[in-house]
């Protein structure tokens, strides 16, 4: 399991299951309960946040390995990684300002070991990641979940993917932030 000073909860699922949609619904609920949330989203794509012609783009293209854009409204950090290197979860976590957070939600990094909620939709007809991943603490589905005969089936929490408030309550209870 990954060691980190704040509670981490991940969301693991196949593409198109609705991880981002769920997070965009969960974050306001958690914020309304005075929980300060940080999010890390893993991407397999080459992301480009900077725009050609902007000063920060010119500085980065000139060879800066790290560029921080700072304004009164937000701060962004762009870190250049060596070719073919995927950003690690630990590296992403190290960039968080933990003194202003209570909880970190992670989308992706499904092969890493930290507490995760698996999402499953009947329409996608994909196999469950549970029980092969013993860091999955709950499964949220839009269908009745049958896990009888599955190893550790009794230990897994079952959540209704359409009841976001209940998922938020589960997260708060699991992390002790309630």
PyMOL commands that set and color helices and strands:
alter all, ss='L'
color gray80, all
select helices_A, chain A and resi 19-32+55-61+89-94+98-100+122-124+153-155+164-175
alter helices_A, ss='H'
color red, helices_A
select strands_A, chain A and resi 7-12+37-41+66-70+75-79+103-107+116-120+136-141+157-160
alter strands_A, ss='S'
color yellow, strands_A
deselect
rebuild
show_as cartoon
